[in-house]
Amino acid sequence: MSEVRIHPTAIIEPGVQLGRGTSVWDNVHIRSDAILGDECIVGEKAYIAYGVKIGHRCKINAFVYICAAVTLEDGVMIAAHTVFTNDRFPRATTPDLKHLQSSDLAADNPQTLVREGATIGANCTIGTGITIGRWAMVGMGSVVTKNVPDHMLVLGNPAKAVGIVCKCGQLMARLPLDDPDPSLDCAACSRFYAHVEGVTVEVPE
């Protein structure tokens, strides 16, 4: 495994952990105590806040903003210009306008979790305290305000479920389903799934 590659213009603060084979490109800023796993790619001008946890083999494209209180599991893709948020009641000042509000997060601040294999398209906005399920897909330009189930394709503002996707990324079925509990198969890679009561799971051969 090759060593970590860091562009000379990148800012890597003390306490950051980068896994083997991870590449950090130009003008990236990674704040203190962030953790990135093996073989990740962080595209140009991306920002990763303090304490963010990122798994192995994640792709973070250019101009992505990942704020504190966000965790990405293994194999997550975040396309260009996506923005995460972490403040449900944002204000610059106290109500009397005399003091800046602290930028520190409260101990009980809601956490955002992107589960393994999920993809978030370009120019998306992800709300606070959201969980995006395993192998889910968020279409470009979407605003996610609610949790996204495993294997679900969501689109729009606010994002709504429109289909079910395979691990390989192919659309297997559009919603609403004719059969509420269908058996699904992927024409591209021949994986099989069951969708029962809103939950999609892969069926072993």
N, C-alpha and C positions, 0 to 999 in steps of 0.2 A: 504494500500500500504506500502510495506516495505521501509526502509530507503535506502539511497545510500550505495553501497558496494564498498570500495576502497581497493585494495591490498596494504599492507604496503610498497612494493617496488615502487609503482606508484608515479610519480611526477605530482602534480596538482598545477599549478602556481596561484598566486593571481588573482582574478577577474573571474575565471572560474565558470560557472553555470552548475550544474548537476541536472537533473530532478529526481523526485521520482522514486525509484526502479531501477535506473541505476546502472550497475555493471562495474567497471574498474579493469582489471586484472593486472597481474604482469608486472613490468617494462614499463608500459604505460607512455607516457609523453604528457600532455595536457597543451598547452601554454596559456598565459594570455588572458582573455576576450573571450575565446571560450565558446560556449553555446551548451549544449546537453539537449535534451528533456527527457521525462519520459521513463522508461523501456528500455533504450538503453543498448547494450552490447559492450564493447570495449575490444578486445582480446589482448593477451600478446604482448608486445613490439610494439604496435601501437603508431604512432606519430600524434597528431592533433595540427596544428599550431594556432597561435594567431588569434583571431577574427573569426574562423571558426564557422559556424552555422549548427547545426544538429538537426533534428526534433525528434519526438517521435517514439519509437519502431524501432530504426535502429540497425542493426547488423554490427559491424566493426570488422573483423577478425584479426588474428595475423599478425604482421609485415606490416600493412597498413600504408602508408604515405599520410596524407591529409594536403596539404600546405595551406597557406593563400589564400584568395579570392575564397574559395570553400564553397558552401552551399548544404546540403543534406536535402531534404524534408522528410516527415514522411514515415516510412516503407521501407527505403532503405537498401539494403544489399550490403556490400563491402567485397568480399572474400580476402583471404590471399595474401599478397605481392603485392597488387595493389598500384600504385604510381600515384598521381596527380601532375601536373606541373602548374606553373603560370608565366613563364618568356619566352616570345617569342624571345628575343634576348639575351641569357645568355652569359655573359663574366665574368671571375674572376676579371679582372683588367681594368683600363683605357687603351686606345690604346697605350700609351707610356710605359706600364707595370710598372709604378711607384706607382700606388695607387690601392688598392682594390676597386672594385665597391661596392656601398651600397647594402645591402640586403633588404632595405625597398622598398615596392611596391609603384609605382606611383599612384596618386589619380585616374587616368583614366585606371588603370590596368584592363584588361578583367576579368570578373567574370565567374566562372564555376558553373553550377547548375545541380544537379541530382534530377529529379522530383520524386514525390511520387511513392512508390512501385517498383522502378527500382532495377535491380540486376546487379552488375559488378562482373564478374568471377575472378578467381585467376590469379595472375601475369599479370594483365592488366596495361597499361599506358594510362592515360587520358590527352589529350592536353589542352592547355590554352584557356579559353573563350568558352568552350564546354557546350552545354545543352544536357543532356540525358533525354529523354522523360518519361512520366508516364508509369510505368509497362514495360518499355523496358528491354532488356536483352543483356549484352555484354558478349560474349563467352570468355572462359579462354584464356589468352595469347594474347589478342587483343590489338592493338594500335589505340586509337580513336582520329581521327584528324578532324572530322566533327560532327555536331549535329546529334543526333539520334532521330527519331520520336517516338511518343508514341507507345507502344506495339511491337516495332521492335526488332528483333533478329539480331545482327551484329557480324561478326567474321572476324578475320584476321588482317594483317598488310600491309596497313592500313585497318581498319575495314570496311566491306561492309555489306549492308543489305542482309540477306539470308532467312528470314522468319518472320512470325507474331506470337506472343505469347499471351496467355490468362493471366489474372490476377493471375491464379493459377500456371503459369509457363509452361504449356504445349504448345507445338508447334501446331498451328492450320493450318498453310499453309506455303508452301515453295515458295520463289520467283524464277523466275517471275511467276505471277499469270496467270492462263488460262483465267480467267475473270477479266478485270481490275477493276470492281466494285463488288466484290463478297459479298455474305452474308456468314459469318463465324460462326461456332458453335464449342464449346469446348467439345470433347467427355468425358473429365475427370470430368468437373463440370457443364456442360450444360448451360454455359453463351453464349450469342449471341452477335455478333459484325457485324458492317458494315465497309467496307474498301472502301472509296470513294476518288478518286484523291489523293492517297497516305496517307490518314488520316484514322486511325482506331479508332472507338468509340464503346463503349458498347451500345447495344440496350436493353432498359428495357423490361421486360416480359409484 
